[in-house]
Amino acid sequence: MGGNMALRLTIGSPDGSVKGGHQVTGFAKDPNPDLANIKDITVVTSLDEMLKALPSPKVIWVMVPAGPPTEGVITELHQKLNPGDIIIDGGNSFYKDSQRRAEALKAKNINFLDIGTSGGIWGRSEGYCMMVGGEESTVATVKPILDTLAPKDGWINTGPAGSGHFVKMIHNGIEYGLMEAYGEGFEILRKSQFPLDLHKIAAVWNRGSVVRSWLLELAEAMLKEDSTLQTIQPYVEDSGEGRWTVAAAIEENVSAPVIAASLFARFESRDKENYSARFAAALRKQFGGHNVVKSDVTTKTKPEDRKM
């Protein structure tokens, strides 16, 4: 996503509706070859070389995986930047980590913004929705960048440090629930007694229905290509933000059963053994004599091989 952001900032959107005009100097351990020989993009081979090339005050946008990678980069920048410079974390960091980092950087008068960024692979053409946490004066400095990256009215200063990543966390939790609801609904349609065309149903729902959305537009395109989805493994990863959303709901005494259930459904999708379902089936046989479907699995999982 960082590469597409650099392209939107420099040469604009593919259809030309958004003009770039910014200059970007970038460093990555595994640089995107598509950025080579692009006007106004300079790819360097080290963080020190990047910092040397940037004018002051420097604006450093960090776009690496959350956790140790982000921690390592921001720690190194903390040691090398000067007062007045700006660090932006545009990844999916935990909001409490962003609060801690902002406070530590403030002691050296280095400014920090946590920007929850949504847009994925479509961001360069559609724009990035951005939730910006940090001081208004710092946000004002980078406003030209935000205006180029976002569609019209597509970014907001959510409040103090940490709030941008907090709002993005809840955004992703809602996304979990929406995706699970769509998935369950289309499975009911697929297994019904009627010869339903799932692609056409998704298409008509996208024309005026109250459940229309960009996710449903993506589903429409997906179902047109393969309505059976037989080539897709039923294994759904999670980035961690769904877990953090559920934890926040617990901390705040907020009931969030849909988001929690959608997170647990993702866990279930990865369980080839599904011991709890086997347990329930066997227990029904014990108390009620209900038939059980015998498994054709001949191998057994060793206790030490199971994920705890």
C-alpha positions as CSV (number, residue, x, y, z in Angstrom):
1,M,0.0,0.0,0.0
2,G,2.9,2.3,0.7
3,G,4.0,2.1,-2.9
4,N,0.6,3.0,-4.3
5,M,0.5,5.9,-1.8
6,A,3.8,7.2,-3.2
7,L,2.5,7.0,-6.7
8,R,-0.7,8.9,-5.8
9,L,1.4,11.6,-4.1
10,T,3.7,12.1,-7.1
11,I,2.0,11.3,-10.4
12,G,-1.6,11.2,-9.1
13,S,-4.4,8.8,-9.7
14,P,-4.4,6.5,-12.7
15,D,-7.3,8.3,-14.4
16,G,-5.7,11.7,-13.9
17,S,-8.5,13.1,-11.7
18,V,-6.1,13.6,-8.8
19,K,-2.9,15.4,-9.5
20,G,0.2,14.5,-7.4
21,G,2.9,17.0,-7.5
22,H,4.7,15.9,-4.3
23,Q,8.3,14.7,-4.1
24,V,8.9,11.4,-2.2
25,T,12.1,9.9,-1.0
26,G,11.6,6.3,0.2
27,F,13.5,3.5,1.8
28,A,12.4,-0.2,2.1
29,K,14.3,-3.3,2.8
30,D,12.5,-4.9,-0.2
31,P,11.7,-1.9,-2.5
32,N,8.9,-2.0,-4.9
33,P,10.3,-2.3,-8.5
34,D,7.3,-0.4,-9.8
35,L,8.7,2.7,-8.2
36,A,12.0,2.7,-10.1
37,N,12.4,5.5,-12.6
38,I,9.2,7.3,-11.5
39,K,9.4,11.1,-11.7
40,D,9.6,12.7,-8.2
41,I,10.2,9.4,-6.4
42,T,13.7,8.7,-5.2
43,V,14.4,5.2,-3.8
44,V,17.4,5.1,-1.4
45,T,19.2,2.1,0.1
46,S,19.2,3.1,3.8
47,L,17.3,5.0,6.4
48,D,20.3,7.3,6.9
49,E,20.4,8.1,3.2
50,M,16.7,8.9,3.3
51,L,17.0,11.3,6.2
52,K,20.0,13.0,4.6
53,A,18.0,13.6,1.4
54,L,14.9,15.1,3.1
55,P,14.7,18.8,3.8
56,S,13.9,20.0,7.3
57,P,11.5,19.9,9.0
58,K,11.3,16.3,7.8
59,V,8.0,14.4,7.4
60,I,8.6,10.6,7.7
61,W,5.6,8.3,6.9
62,V,6.2,4.9,8.4
63,M,4.3,2.2,6.6
64,V,5.4,-1.2,8.0
65,P,3.7,-4.0,9.8
66,A,2.4,-3.3,13.3
67,G,4.3,-4.5,16.3
68,P,8.1,-5.0,16.4
69,P,8.8,-3.7,12.9
70,T,7.0,-0.4,13.6
71,E,8.6,-0.2,17.1
72,G,12.1,-0.7,15.6
73,V,11.7,1.9,12.9
74,I,10.2,4.6,15.2
75,T,12.8,3.9,17.9
76,E,15.6,4.4,15.3
77,L,13.9,7.6,14.0
78,H,13.6,8.9,17.6
79,Q,17.4,8.7,17.9
80,K,18.1,10.4,14.6
81,L,15.5,13.1,14.1
82,N,15.6,16.7,15.3
83,P,13.0,18.9,17.1
84,G,10.2,19.9,14.7
85,D,10.4,16.8,12.6
86,I,7.3,14.7,12.1
87,I,6.8,11.0,12.3
88,I,3.6,9.5,10.8
89,D,2.6,5.9,11.6
90,G,0.2,4.9,8.9
91,G,0.0,1.2,9.8
92,N,-2.4,-0.7,12.0
93,S,-0.6,-0.1,15.3
94,F,-2.3,-0.7,18.7
95,Y,-3.6,2.7,19.8
96,K,-2.0,2.4,23.3
97,D,1.3,1.9,21.6
98,S,0.7,5.1,19.6
99,Q,-0.1,7.0,22.8
100,R,3.1,5.8,24.4
101,R,5.2,6.7,21.3
102,A,3.7,10.1,21.0
103,E,4.6,10.9,24.6
104,A,8.2,9.6,24.3
105,L,8.7,11.6,21.1
106,K,7.2,14.8,22.6
107,A,10.0,14.8,25.2
108,K,12.4,15.5,22.3
109,N,9.9,17.9,20.5
110,I,9.5,15.4,17.7
111,N,5.9,15.5,16.4
112,F,3.9,12.3,16.0
113,L,0.7,11.5,14.1
114,D,-1.1,8.1,14.1
115,I,-3.1,7.8,10.9
116,G,-5.4,4.9,10.5
117,T,-5.4,4.3,6.7
118,S,-8.1,2.4,4.8
119,G,-8.0,1.8,1.1
120,G,-6.0,-1.3,0.4
121,I,-5.0,-2.0,-3.2
122,W,-7.7,0.3,-4.5
123,G,-6.4,3.4,-2.7
124,R,-4.4,4.9,-5.5
125,S,-7.4,5.1,-7.7
126,E,-10.2,5.6,-5.1
127,G,-8.3,7.5,-2.5
128,Y,-7.4,6.6,1.1
129,C,-9.8,7.2,4.0
130,M,-7.6,8.4,6.9
131,M,-8.3,8.8,10.6
132,V,-5.6,11.2,12.0
133,G,-4.7,11.4,15.6
134,G,-2.4,14.2,16.8
135,E,-2.1,17.9,17.5
136,E,-3.9,20.3,15.1
137,S,-0.7,22.2,14.3
138,T,1.1,19.1,13.2
139,V,-2.0,18.0,11.1
140,A,-2.0,21.4,9.5
141,T,1.6,21.0,8.4
142,V,0.9,17.7,6.5
143,K,-2.6,18.8,5.2
144,P,-1.4,19.0,1.6
145,I,-0.3,15.3,1.8
146,L,-3.6,14.2,3.3
147,D,-5.6,16.2,0.7
148,T,-3.8,14.4,-2.1
149,L,-4.1,10.9,-0.6
150,A,-7.7,11.1,0.4
151,P,-10.8,11.5,-1.7
152,K,-12.9,14.7,-1.1
153,D,-13.8,14.9,2.6
154,G,-12.0,11.6,3.1
155,W,-9.8,12.4,6.2
156,I,-10.5,13.6,9.7
157,N,-8.5,14.8,12.7
158,T,-10.0,12.5,15.3
159,G,-8.4,14.1,18.3
160,P,-5.2,13.5,20.4
161,A,-2.5,10.9,19.8
162,G,-3.8,7.4,19.7
163,S,-7.3,8.4,18.6
164,G,-6.6,7.8,14.9
165,H,-5.5,4.2,15.4
166,F,-8.3,3.7,17.9
167,V,-11.0,4.8,15.3
168,K,-9.3,2.6,12.7
169,M,-9.4,-0.3,15.1
170,I,-13.1,0.0,15.5
171,H,-13.5,0.5,11.7
172,N,-11.8,-2.9,11.2
173,G,-13.9,-4.5,13.9
174,I,-17.1,-3.3,12.1
175,E,-15.6,-4.6,8.9
176,Y,-15.2,-8.1,10.5
177,G,-19.0,-8.1,11.3
178,L,-20.0,-6.9,7.9
179,M,-17.9,-9.5,6.1
180,E,-19.3,-12.3,8.3
181,A,-22.9,-11.2,7.8
182,Y,-22.4,-11.2,4.0
183,G,-20.7,-14.6,4.1
184,E,-23.5,-16.2,6.2
185,G,-26.2,-14.6,4.1
186,F,-24.8,-15.8,0.8
187,E,-24.2,-19.3,2.2
188,I,-27.9,-19.5,3.1
189,L,-28.8,-18.4,-0.5
190,R,-26.4,-20.9,-2.0
191,K,-27.8,-23.8,0.0
192,S,-31.5,-22.9,-0.6
193,Q,-34.0,-24.9,-2.6
194,F,-34.0,-22.3,-5.3
195,P,-31.6,-22.1,-8.4
196,L,-30.3,-18.7,-7.4
197,D,-27.6,-16.7,-9.3
198,L,-25.5,-15.3,-6.5
199,H,-23.7,-12.8,-8.7
200,K,-26.9,-11.3,-10.1
201,I,-28.3,-11.1,-6.5
202,A,-25.2,-9.2,-5.4
203,A,-25.5,-7.0,-8.4
204,V,-29.1,-6.0,-7.8
205,W,-28.5,-5.5,-4.1
206,N,-25.8,-2.9,-5.1
207,R,-28.5,-0.9,-7.0
208,G,-30.5,0.9,-4.3
209,S,-30.6,-1.8,-1.5
210,V,-30.0,-0.7,2.1
211,V,-27.3,-3.4,2.3
212,R,-25.3,-2.0,-0.6
213,S,-21.7,-1.2,0.1
214,W,-18.2,-1.2,-1.3
215,L,-17.7,-4.6,0.2
216,L,-20.8,-5.9,-1.6
217,E,-19.4,-4.4,-4.8
218,L,-16.2,-6.4,-4.3
219,A,-18.4,-9.5,-3.6
220,E,-20.3,-8.8,-6.9
221,A,-17.0,-8.9,-8.8
222,M,-15.8,-11.9,-6.9
223,L,-19.0,-13.9,-7.5
224,K,-18.9,-13.0,-11.2
225,E,-15.5,-14.7,-11.5
226,D,-16.4,-17.8,-9.5
227,S,-19.7,-18.1,-7.6
228,T,-18.7,-21.4,-6.1
229,L,-15.4,-20.1,-4.6
230,Q,-14.0,-23.6,-4.8
231,T,-10.5,-22.3,-5.5
232,I,-10.5,-20.4,-2.2
233,Q,-9.4,-22.1,1.0
234,P,-11.9,-21.4,3.9
235,Y,-9.1,-19.9,6.1
236,V,-9.6,-16.3,7.2
237,E,-6.7,-14.5,8.9
238,D,-7.1,-11.5,11.2
239,S,-4.8,-8.5,11.5
240,G,-5.3,-8.2,15.3
241,E,-7.5,-5.2,15.2
242,G,-10.6,-7.4,15.7
243,R,-9.1,-8.8,18.9
244,W,-8.3,-5.3,20.1
245,T,-11.8,-4.1,19.3
246,V,-13.3,-6.9,21.4
247,A,-10.8,-6.1,24.2
248,A,-11.8,-2.4,24.1
249,A,-15.5,-3.4,24.3
250,I,-14.7,-5.4,27.4
251,E,-12.7,-2.6,29.0
252,E,-15.6,-0.1,28.3
253,N,-18.4,-2.6,29.3
254,V,-19.9,-2.4,25.8
255,S,-21.9,-5.3,24.4
256,A,-20.4,-6.2,21.0
257,P,-21.7,-9.7,20.2
258,V,-21.6,-9.4,16.4
259,I,-18.0,-8.3,16.2
260,A,-17.0,-10.8,18.8
261,A,-18.8,-13.6,17.0
262,S,-17.2,-12.6,13.7
263,L,-13.7,-12.8,15.2
264,F,-14.4,-16.2,16.7
265,A,-15.7,-17.3,13.3
266,R,-12.3,-16.5,11.8
267,F,-10.7,-18.6,14.5
268,E,-13.0,-21.5,13.6
269,S,-12.1,-21.2,9.9
270,R,-8.5,-22.2,10.7
271,D,-9.4,-25.3,12.8
272,K,-9.1,-28.4,10.6
273,E,-9.7,-30.6,13.6
274,N,-12.7,-28.6,15.0
275,Y,-12.6,-30.6,18.2
276,S,-15.4,-28.8,19.9
277,A,-17.8,-29.7,17.0
278,R,-16.7,-33.3,17.2
279,F,-17.2,-33.2,21.0
280,A,-20.8,-31.9,20.7
281,A,-21.7,-34.5,18.1
282,A,-20.3,-37.3,20.2
283,L,-22.1,-36.0,23.3
284,R,-25.4,-36.0,21.5
285,K,-24.9,-39.6,20.7
286,Q,-24.2,-40.4,24.3
287,F,-27.3,-38.9,25.8
288,G,-29.7,-39.2,22.8
289,G,-28.4,-42.0,20.7
290,H,-28.1,-39.6,17.7
291,N,-26.1,-40.8,14.7
292,V,-22.7,-39.3,14.1
293,V,-21.0,-38.9,10.8
294,K,-17.8,-40.9,10.8
295,S,-14.7,-38.9,9.8
296,D,-12.6,-40.1,6.9
297,V,-9.5,-38.6,8.5
298,T,-7.1,-41.3,9.4
299,T,-4.3,-39.2,10.9
300,K,-4.4,-37.8,14.4
301,T,-3.0,-34.6,15.6
302,K,-0.5,-35.0,18.3
303,P,-1.1,-32.8,21.4
304,E,2.3,-31.1,21.0
305,D,1.4,-30.1,17.4
306,R,-1.8,-28.3,18.4
307,K,-1.8,-24.5,18.7
308,M,-2.6,-23.4,22.2
